[in-house]
Amino acid sequence: MIVDGNKYIQFEFISSTGKTSRWVVLNKSHTTCLGNVVWFSGWRQYVFQPEFGTEFNNTCLDAISQFLSKLNSHQVEIPVLGRIS
């Protein structure tokens, strides 16, 4: 499952534990991994973990922030394991 972020980035579903999910943030033009979106139990919410050496402008940070907000408020459908092809 791929969720569009903006003109430059997208979010790709990687895995699910049943309660939480893991997503990779990709550059659309090069499909380069920019970081991961994972559940951080200490804060009880999803967080963005950028890859070392990545740089982001405000447009991309806004897209990441909006995606985190949707995940944290349960507005993004999390695929069920075994149903992803």
Helices and strands as residue ranges (DSSP letters): E 2-4, E 9-16, E 21-27, E 33-40, E 45-50, H 58-72
